[in-house]
Amino acid sequence: MYQSDELKKQERPERRKNKRSSAPMTVVIGNTPYAIDNWSFCGIKISNYYGVLQPPQRAKLRVLIPLTGPGALFHASGEAKRYDSNDLSLSMAFENLDILAKDTLNRYYLEQTVHNSAKIN
């Protein structure tokens, strides 16, 4: 019996050790900004990626986070892990995030959690 790709995806157990968020962020690689489709404390998935970076290449990243107030920016390096030509997405793993980057991501994650729970109530 034929199963759709969507059904197969739903049946797969989640293997990631960190929960992913779809809260909006932007990453700049070189001088080109890209929307981040989803992210965790370990990495990002870039949507509509049309650059030249391919696994297992590394790149310097600037991550822009729209926090309440002035927003935030942190620098990181990352390794391209997977490129999907079907949806033009590039998945990257952060390498050695410093404490400022971790704190910024954590603050944003908590803000989004509070914001989302306020919408539900």
DSSP file (Angstrom, degrees, kcal/mol; ACC not computed):
  #  RESIDUE AA STRUCTURE BP1 BP2  ACC     N-H-->O    O-->H-N    N-H-->O    O-->H-N    TCO  KAPPA ALPHA  PHI   PSI    X-CA   Y-CA   Z-CA
    1    1 A M              0   0    0      0, 0.0     2,-0.3     0, 0.0     0, 0.0   0.000 360.0 360.0 360.0 139.0    0.0    0.0    0.0
    2    2 A Y        -     0   0    0      0, 0.0     2,-0.4     0, 0.0     0, 0.0  -0.620 360.0-164.8 -83.2 132.4    1.3    3.5   -0.9
    3    3 A Q        -     0   0    0     -2,-0.3     2,-0.0     3,-0.0     0, 0.0  -0.950  22.1-118.4-115.1 139.2    1.8    6.0    1.9
    4    4 A S     >  -     0   0    0     -2,-0.4     4,-2.1     1,-0.1     5,-0.2  -0.324  23.7-115.7 -69.7 157.1    2.3    9.7    1.2
    5    5 A D  H  > S+     0   0    0      1,-0.2     4,-2.2     2,-0.2     5,-0.2   0.866 116.8  56.5 -59.8 -36.4    5.5   11.4    2.1
    6    6 A E  H  > S+     0   0    0      1,-0.2     4,-1.8     2,-0.2    -1,-0.2   0.908 106.9  47.9 -64.0 -42.1    3.6   13.5    4.6
    7    7 A L  H  > S+     0   0    0      1,-0.2     4,-1.4     2,-0.2    -1,-0.2   0.897 110.3  52.3 -65.3 -40.9    2.2   10.5    6.4
    8    8 A K  H  X S+     0   0    0     -4,-2.1     4,-1.0     1,-0.2     3,-0.2   0.901 108.1  51.7 -61.7 -40.8    5.7    8.9    6.5
    9    9 A K  H  < S+     0   0    0     -4,-2.2     3,-0.4     1,-0.2    -1,-0.2   0.888 107.3  53.1 -62.7 -39.2    7.0   12.1    8.1
   10   10 A Q  H  < S+     0   0    0     -4,-1.8    -1,-0.2     1,-0.2    -2,-0.2   0.813 107.6  51.6 -66.7 -30.0    4.3   12.0   10.8
   11   11 A E  H  < S+     0   0    0     -4,-1.4    -1,-0.2    -3,-0.2    -2,-0.2   0.704  87.2  98.7 -81.4 -20.4    5.2    8.5   11.7
   12   12 A R  S  < S-     0   0    0     -4,-1.0     2,-0.1    -3,-0.4     3,-0.0  -0.472  77.1-122.5 -70.6 133.9    8.9    9.1   12.2
   13   13 A P        -     0   0    0      0, 0.0     2,-0.4     0, 0.0    -1,-0.1  -0.478  31.7-102.0 -72.5 148.5    9.9    9.6   15.8
   14   14 A E        -     0   0    0      1,-0.2     0, 0.0    -2,-0.1     0, 0.0  -0.575  38.0-178.9 -71.4 124.7   11.7   12.9   16.6
   15   15 A R        +     0   0    0     -2,-0.4    -1,-0.2     3,-0.0     2,-0.1   0.549  44.9 107.7-102.9 -10.4   15.4   12.2   16.9
   16   16 A R        -     0   0    0      1,-0.1     4,-0.1     2,-0.1    -2,-0.0  -0.415  59.7-149.1 -71.1 143.6   16.6   15.7   17.7
   17   17 A K  S    S+     0   0    0     -2,-0.1     2,-0.4     1,-0.1    -1,-0.1   0.692  81.1  58.3 -86.2 -17.5   17.8   16.2   21.3
   18   18 A N  S    S-     0   0    0     22,-0.0    -1,-0.1     0, 0.0     2,-0.1  -0.930  89.3-115.0-115.2 137.4   16.7   19.9   21.3
   19   19 A K        -     0   0    0     -2,-0.4    22,-0.3     1,-0.1     2,-0.3  -0.382  33.3-130.5 -65.2 143.1   13.2   21.2   20.7
   20   20 A R        -     0   0    0     20,-0.1     2,-0.4    -2,-0.1    20,-0.2  -0.692  15.8-155.6 -99.5 150.6   12.9   23.3   17.6
   21   21 A S  B     -A   39   0A   0     18,-3.1    18,-2.3    -2,-0.3    88,-0.0  -0.934  15.7-160.0-122.5 146.6   11.2   26.7   17.4
   22   22 A S        +     0   0    0     -2,-0.4     3,-0.1    16,-0.2    -1,-0.1   0.203  47.0 135.9-107.2  14.1    9.7   28.4   14.4
   23   23 A A        -     0   0    0     16,-0.1    -2,-0.1     1,-0.1    13,-0.0  -0.401  67.9 -93.7 -59.8 137.0    9.9   31.9   15.9
   24   24 A P        +     0   0    0      0, 0.0     2,-0.3     0, 0.0    -1,-0.1  -0.252  57.9 152.6 -65.5 136.9   11.2   34.2   13.2
   25   25 A M        -     0   0    0     11,-0.5    11,-2.3    40,-0.1     2,-0.4  -0.950  29.9-137.9-149.6 165.8   14.9   35.0   12.9
   26   26 A T  E     -CB  35  64A   0     38,-2.1    38,-3.3    -2,-0.3     2,-0.4  -0.981   8.9-159.8-129.0 141.2   17.3   36.0   10.1
   27   27 A V  E     -CB  34  63A   0      7,-2.5     7,-2.8    -2,-0.4     2,-0.5  -0.962   7.2-151.1-118.7 140.8   20.8   34.7    9.4
   28   28 A V  E     -CB  33  62A   0     34,-2.9    34,-1.6    -2,-0.4     2,-0.5  -0.956  11.0-174.9-111.6 122.1   23.3   36.6    7.3
   29   29 A I  E >  S-CB  32  61A   0      3,-2.3     3,-2.0    -2,-0.5     2,-0.6  -0.976  72.7 -32.1-115.7 119.5   25.9   34.5    5.4
   30   30 A G  T 3  S-     0   0    0     30,-0.6    -2,-0.0    -2,-0.5    29,-0.0  -0.641 127.0 -36.2  67.9-118.8   28.4   36.7    3.7
   31   31 A N  T 3  S+     0   0    0     -2,-0.6    -1,-0.2     2,-0.0    -3,-0.0   0.201 117.7 101.4-115.8  13.1   26.3   39.8    2.8
   32   32 A T  E <   -C   29   0A   0     -3,-2.0    -3,-2.3     2,-0.0     2,-0.3  -0.876  60.3-146.3-108.0 122.7   23.0   37.9    2.1
   33   33 A P  E     -C   28   0A   0      0, 0.0     2,-0.3     0, 0.0    -5,-0.2  -0.632  17.2-173.4 -84.0 143.3   20.2   37.6    4.6
   34   34 A Y  E     -C   27   0A   0     -7,-2.8    -7,-2.5    -2,-0.3     2,-0.3  -0.986  25.8-115.4-133.6 144.8   18.1   34.5    4.8
   35   35 A A  E     -C   26   0A   0     12,-0.4    12,-2.1    -2,-0.3     2,-0.6  -0.584  27.2-131.3 -75.9 139.8   14.9   33.7    6.7
   36   36 A I  E     - D   0  46A   0    -11,-2.3   -11,-0.5    -2,-0.3    10,-0.3  -0.849  14.5-164.7 -94.4 121.8   15.3   30.9    9.3
   37   37 A D  E    S-     0   0A   0      8,-2.8     2,-0.3    -2,-0.6    -1,-0.2   0.929  71.2 -17.3 -72.5 -47.9   12.5   28.3    9.0
   38   38 A N  E     - D   0  45A   0      7,-1.1     7,-2.5   -16,-0.0     2,-0.3  -0.975  67.1-173.3-154.2 163.2   13.2   26.7   12.4
   39   39 A W  E     -AD  21  44A   0    -18,-2.3   -18,-3.1    -2,-0.3     2,-0.3  -0.972   9.9-172.7-154.4 162.1   15.9   26.6   14.9
   40   40 A S        -     0   0    0      3,-2.7     3,-0.3    -2,-0.3   -20,-0.1  -0.818  52.6 -86.5-142.5-175.5   17.2   25.1   18.2
   41   41 A F  S    S+     0   0    0    -22,-0.3    56,-0.2    -2,-0.3     3,-0.1   0.586 127.7  49.6 -73.9  -8.0   20.1   25.8   20.4
   42   42 A C  S    S-     0   0    0      1,-0.2    52,-3.0    51,-0.1     2,-0.3   0.664 121.4 -36.0-102.3 -21.2   22.2   23.5   18.2
   43   43 A G  E     - E   0  93A   0     50,-0.3    -3,-2.7    -3,-0.3     2,-0.3  -0.988  50.8-104.6-179.9-174.1   21.4   24.8   14.8
   44   44 A I  E     -DE  39  92A   0     48,-2.2    48,-2.9    -2,-0.3     2,-0.5  -0.921  10.9-142.0-135.8 156.4   19.2   26.4   12.1
   45   45 A K  E     -DE  38  91A   0     -7,-2.5    -8,-2.8    -2,-0.3    -7,-1.1  -0.980  22.9-153.0-120.1 116.8   17.2   25.5    9.0
   46   46 A I  E     -DE  36  90A   0     44,-3.3    44,-1.8    -2,-0.5     3,-0.4  -0.739   7.8-145.5 -91.7 131.3   17.4   28.2    6.4
   47   47 A S  S    S+     0   0    0    -12,-2.1   -12,-0.4    -2,-0.4    42,-0.2  -0.695  75.7  12.2 -96.0 152.1   14.5   28.4    4.0
   48   48 A N  S    S-     0   0    0     39,-0.8     2,-0.5    -2,-0.3    -1,-0.2   0.903  80.2-179.2  52.3  48.9   14.8   29.4    0.3
   49   49 A Y        +     0   0    0     39,-3.8    -1,-0.2    -3,-0.4   -15,-0.0  -0.692  17.4 164.8 -83.0 124.1   18.6   29.1    0.4
   50   50 A Y        +     0   0    0     -2,-0.5    -1,-0.1     0, 0.0    39,-0.0   0.085  39.0 109.4-125.6  20.8   20.2   30.0   -3.0
   51   51 A G  S    S-     0   0    0      2,-0.1    -2,-0.0     1,-0.1     0, 0.0  -0.080  77.3-108.2 -85.9-169.0   23.8   30.4   -2.0
   52   52 A V  S    S+     0   0    0      2,-0.0     2,-0.2    -2,-0.0    -1,-0.1   0.495  74.3 119.0-102.2  -6.4   26.8   28.3   -2.7
   53   53 A L        +     0   0    0      3,-0.0    -2,-0.1     4,-0.0     6,-0.0  -0.429  37.9 172.7 -66.5 130.1   27.4   26.8    0.7
   54   54 A Q    >   -     0   0    0     -2,-0.2     3,-2.8     4,-0.1    26,-0.2  -0.951  35.0 -48.9-135.8 153.9   27.1   23.0    0.7
   55   55 A P  T 3  S+     0   0    0      0, 0.0    26,-0.2     0, 0.0     3,-0.1  -0.378 119.2  17.6 -59.5 140.3   27.7   20.2    3.4
   56   56 A P  T 3  S+     0   0    0      0, 0.0    25,-0.1     0, 0.0    -3,-0.0  -0.760  96.2 114.4-101.1  34.2   30.2   19.9    5.0
   57   57 A Q    <   -     0   0    0     -3,-2.8    23,-3.2    22,-0.1     2,-0.3  -0.204  53.6-138.4 -65.5 156.2   31.4   23.5    4.4
   58   58 A R  E     - F   0  79A   0     21,-0.2     2,-0.3    -3,-0.1    21,-0.2  -0.792  20.2-178.3-113.5 157.3   31.6   26.0    7.3
   59   59 A A  E     - F   0  78A   0     19,-2.3    19,-2.4    -2,-0.3     2,-0.4  -0.992  31.5-110.7-151.4 155.0   30.7   29.7    7.4
   60   60 A K  E     - F   0  77A   0     -2,-0.3   -30,-0.6    17,-0.2     2,-0.3  -0.747  41.4-160.0 -84.4 136.3   30.6   32.7    9.6
   61   61 A L  E     -BF  29  76A   0     15,-3.9    15,-2.3    -2,-0.4     2,-0.5  -0.896  20.7-159.2-121.6 146.0   27.1   33.6   10.6
   62   62 A R  E     -BF  28  75A   0    -34,-1.6   -34,-2.9    -2,-0.3     2,-0.6  -0.994  18.9-159.8-118.9 121.3   25.4   36.7   11.9
   63   63 A V  E     -BF  27  74A   0     11,-3.0    11,-1.9    -2,-0.5     2,-0.5  -0.900   1.1-158.1-108.9 122.6   22.1   35.9   13.5
   64   64 A L  E     -BF  26  73A   0    -38,-3.3   -38,-2.1    -2,-0.6     9,-0.2  -0.874   8.3-169.6-103.3 125.6   19.5   38.6   13.9
   65   65 A I  E     - F   0  72A   0      7,-2.9     7,-2.4    -2,-0.5     2,-2.0  -0.963  20.7-140.2-120.1 124.0   16.8   38.1   16.6
   66   66 A P        +     0   0    0      0, 0.0     3,-0.1     0, 0.0     5,-0.1  -0.429  37.5 171.5 -82.4  67.6   13.8   40.3   16.9
   67   67 A L        -     0   0    0     -2,-2.0     2,-0.2     1,-0.1     4,-0.2  -0.270  48.1 -81.2 -68.8 161.3   13.7   40.5   20.7
   68   68 A T  S    S+     0   0    0      2,-0.1     3,-0.3     3,-0.0    -1,-0.1  -0.465 109.0  13.8 -60.0 132.8   11.3   42.9   22.5
   69   69 A G  S    S-     0   0    0      1,-0.2     3,-0.1    -2,-0.2     0, 0.0  -0.816 136.8  -8.2  97.9-139.1   13.1   46.2   22.4
   70   70 A P  S    S-     0   0    0      0, 0.0    -1,-0.2     0, 0.0    -2,-0.1   0.556  93.2-127.6 -76.6  -6.1   16.0   46.9   20.2
   71   71 A G        -     0   0    0     -3,-0.3     2,-0.3    -4,-0.2    -3,-0.0  -0.301  23.6-104.4  84.3-177.9   16.5   43.3   19.0
   72   72 A A  E     -F   65   0A   0     -7,-2.4    -7,-2.9    -3,-0.1     2,-0.4  -0.976  20.7-162.6-149.4 158.3   19.7   41.4   19.2
   73   73 A L  E     +F   64   0A   0     -2,-0.3     2,-0.3    -9,-0.2    -9,-0.2  -0.997  10.1 179.0-141.3 137.3   22.6   40.1   17.0
   74   74 A F  E     -F   63   0A   0    -11,-1.9   -11,-3.0    -2,-0.4     2,-0.4  -0.990  21.3-132.5-138.4 155.2   25.2   37.5   17.6
   75   75 A H  E     +F   62   0A   0     -2,-0.3    23,-0.3   -13,-0.2     2,-0.3  -0.802  34.2 155.9-102.1 143.6   28.0   36.1   15.6
   76   76 A A  E     -F   61   0A   0    -15,-2.3   -15,-3.9    -2,-0.4     2,-0.4  -0.960  35.2-125.0-153.3 167.2   28.6   32.4   15.3
   77   77 A S  E     -FG  60  95A   0     18,-0.6    18,-2.6    -2,-0.3     2,-0.3  -0.915  30.8-175.1-116.1 153.3   30.2   29.9   13.0
   78   78 A G  E     -FG  59  94A   0    -19,-2.4   -19,-2.3    -2,-0.4     2,-0.5  -0.978  22.4-132.5-147.1 157.4   28.3   26.9   11.6
   79   79 A E  E     -FG  58  93A   0     14,-2.3    14,-2.5    -2,-0.3     2,-0.3  -0.947  27.7-122.5-112.8 129.3   28.7   23.8    9.5
   80   80 A A  E     + G   0  92A   0    -23,-3.2    12,-0.3    -2,-0.5     3,-0.1  -0.551  34.9 172.4 -67.3 126.5   26.3   23.0    6.7
   81   81 A K  E     +     0   0A   0     10,-3.3     2,-0.3    -2,-0.3    11,-0.2   0.749  58.5   8.0-107.4 -34.9   24.8   19.6    7.5
   82   82 A R  E     - G   0  91A   0      9,-1.5     9,-3.2     2,-0.0     2,-0.5  -0.979  51.0-163.4-155.7 135.3   22.1   19.1    4.9
   83   83 A Y  E     - G   0  90A   0     -2,-0.3     2,-0.6     7,-0.2     7,-0.2  -0.988   9.9-160.7-119.0 129.7   20.9   20.7    1.7
   84   84 A D  E  >> - G   0  89A   0      5,-2.9     5,-1.4    -2,-0.5     4,-1.0  -0.927   6.4-169.4-112.8 110.3   17.4   19.8    0.4
   85   85 A S  T  45S+     0   0    0     -2,-0.6    -1,-0.1     1,-0.2     5,-0.0   0.672  82.2  66.5 -73.2 -16.3   17.0   20.7   -3.3
   86   86 A N  T  45S+     0   0    0      1,-0.2    -1,-0.2     3,-0.1    -2,-0.0   0.933 122.0  14.4 -69.6 -46.0   13.2   20.0   -3.1
   87   87 A D  T  45S-     0   0    0     -3,-0.2   -39,-0.8     2,-0.1    -2,-0.2   0.299 102.5-120.6-112.5   9.5   12.4   22.9   -0.7
   88   88 A L  T  <5 +     0   0    0     -4,-1.0   -39,-3.8     1,-0.2     2,-0.3   0.868  60.3 151.3  55.9  42.0   15.8   24.8   -1.1
   89   89 A S  E   < - G   0  84A   0     -5,-1.4    -5,-2.9   -41,-0.2     2,-0.5  -0.803  33.8-159.1-106.7 148.2   16.6   24.5    2.6
   90   90 A L  E     -EG  46  83A   0    -44,-1.8   -44,-3.3    -2,-0.3     2,-0.5  -0.992   6.8-155.4-124.3 123.5   20.0   24.4    4.2
   91   91 A S  E     -EG  45  82A   0     -9,-3.2   -10,-3.3    -2,-0.5    -9,-1.5  -0.851  15.7-175.0 -99.9 133.5   20.4   23.0    7.7
   92   92 A M  E     -EG  44  80A   0    -48,-2.9   -48,-2.2    -2,-0.5     2,-0.5  -0.964  18.7-140.5-130.4 145.2   23.4   24.2    9.7
   93   93 A A  E     -EG  43  79A   0    -14,-2.5   -14,-2.3    -2,-0.4   -50,-0.3  -0.884  24.8-123.6-102.0 133.2   24.8   23.2   13.1
   94   94 A F  E     - G   0  78A   0    -52,-3.0     2,-0.5    -2,-0.5   -16,-0.2  -0.460  21.8-143.5 -68.3 147.0   26.2   25.9   15.3
   95   95 A E  E     - G   0  77A   0    -18,-2.6   -18,-0.6     1,-0.2    -1,-0.0  -0.965  66.7 -25.9-117.0 117.6   29.8   25.5   16.4
   96   96 A N  S    S-     0   0    0     -2,-0.5    -1,-0.2     1,-0.1     2,-0.1   0.919  72.7-154.7  51.4  61.1   30.8   26.5   19.9
   97   97 A L        -     0   0    0    -56,-0.2    -1,-0.1    -3,-0.1   -21,-0.1  -0.426  15.1-126.6 -62.4 136.6   28.2   29.2   20.7
   98   98 A D     >  -     0   0    0    -23,-0.3     4,-2.3    -2,-0.1     5,-0.2  -0.294  27.3 -98.7 -79.3 172.8   29.5   31.6   23.3
   99   99 A I  H  > S+     0   0    0      1,-0.2     4,-2.7     2,-0.2     5,-0.2   0.847 122.2  55.1 -63.7 -35.7   27.6   32.4   26.4
  100  100 A L  H  > S+     0   0    0      2,-0.2     4,-2.4     1,-0.2    -1,-0.2   0.920 109.3  46.9 -63.5 -44.0   26.1   35.6   25.0
  101  101 A A  H  > S+     0   0    0      2,-0.2     4,-2.5     1,-0.2     5,-0.2   0.921 113.5  48.3 -63.7 -44.2   24.7   33.8   22.0
  102  102 A K  H  X S+     0   0    0     -4,-2.3     4,-2.5     1,-0.2    -2,-0.2   0.919 112.6  48.3 -62.6 -43.7   23.2   31.1   24.2
  103  103 A D  H  X S+     0   0    0     -4,-2.7     4,-2.6     2,-0.2    -1,-0.2   0.894 111.4  50.5 -63.6 -39.8   21.7   33.6   26.6
  104  104 A T  H  X S+     0   0    0     -4,-2.4     4,-2.2     2,-0.2    -2,-0.2   0.929 112.6  45.7 -64.5 -46.2   20.2   35.6   23.6
  105  105 A L  H  X S+     0   0    0     -4,-2.5     4,-2.7     2,-0.2    -2,-0.2   0.905 113.3  50.5 -62.2 -41.6   18.7   32.4   22.1
  106  106 A N  H  X S+     0   0    0     -4,-2.5     4,-2.5    -5,-0.2    -2,-0.2   0.920 109.8  49.7 -63.6 -44.2   17.3   31.4   25.5
  107  107 A R  H  X S+     0   0    0     -4,-2.6     4,-2.6     1,-0.2    -1,-0.2   0.926 113.0  46.8 -60.6 -44.7   15.8   34.8   26.1
  108  108 A Y  H  X S+     0   0    0     -4,-2.2     4,-2.5     2,-0.2    -2,-0.2   0.912 111.0  51.7 -64.8 -42.6   14.1   34.8   22.7
  109  109 A Y  H  X S+     0   0    0     -4,-2.7     4,-2.1     1,-0.2    -1,-0.2   0.923 112.0  46.6 -59.6 -44.7   12.8   31.2   23.2
  110  110 A L  H  X S+     0   0    0     -4,-2.5     4,-2.5     2,-0.2     5,-0.2   0.905 110.6  52.5 -66.2 -41.5   11.3   32.2   26.6
  111  111 A E  H  X S+     0   0    0     -4,-2.6     4,-2.6     1,-0.2    -1,-0.2   0.918 111.3  47.2 -58.2 -43.7    9.8   35.3   25.1
  112  112 A Q  H  X S+     0   0    0     -4,-2.5     4,-2.8     2,-0.2    -1,-0.2   0.869 109.8  53.1 -68.2 -36.3    8.1   33.3   22.4
  113  113 A T  H  X S+     0   0    0     -4,-2.1     4,-2.2     2,-0.2    -2,-0.2   0.930 112.7  43.9 -62.9 -45.9    6.9   30.7   24.9
  114  114 A V  H  X S+     0   0    0     -4,-2.5     4,-2.1     2,-0.2    -2,-0.2   0.925 114.6  49.9 -64.8 -44.8    5.2   33.4   27.0
  115  115 A H  H  X S+     0   0    0     -4,-2.6     4,-1.5    -5,-0.2    -2,-0.2   0.918 112.8  46.5 -60.4 -45.0    3.8   35.1   23.9
  116  116 A N  H  X S+     0   0    0     -4,-2.8     4,-1.4     1,-0.2    -1,-0.2   0.872 112.0  49.7 -68.0 -37.2    2.4   31.8   22.5
  117  117 A S  H  X S+     0   0    0     -4,-2.2     4,-1.8     1,-0.2    -1,-0.2   0.839 108.0  54.4 -72.1 -30.3    0.9   30.8   25.9
  118  118 A A  H  < S+     0   0    0     -4,-2.1    -1,-0.2     1,-0.2    -2,-0.2   0.855 105.9  53.3 -68.2 -33.9   -0.8   34.2   26.2
  119  119 A K  H  < S+     0   0    0     -4,-1.5    -1,-0.2     1,-0.2    -2,-0.2   0.873 108.7  49.5 -66.1 -37.1   -2.4   33.7   22.8
  120  120 A I  H  <        0   0    0     -4,-1.4    -2,-0.2     1,-0.2    -1,-0.2   0.889 360.0 360.0 -70.2 -40.0   -3.8   30.4   23.8
  121  121 A N     <        0   0    0     -4,-1.8    -1,-0.2    -5,-0.1    -2,-0.2   0.473 360.0 360.0 -80.4 360.0   -5.3   31.8   27.1
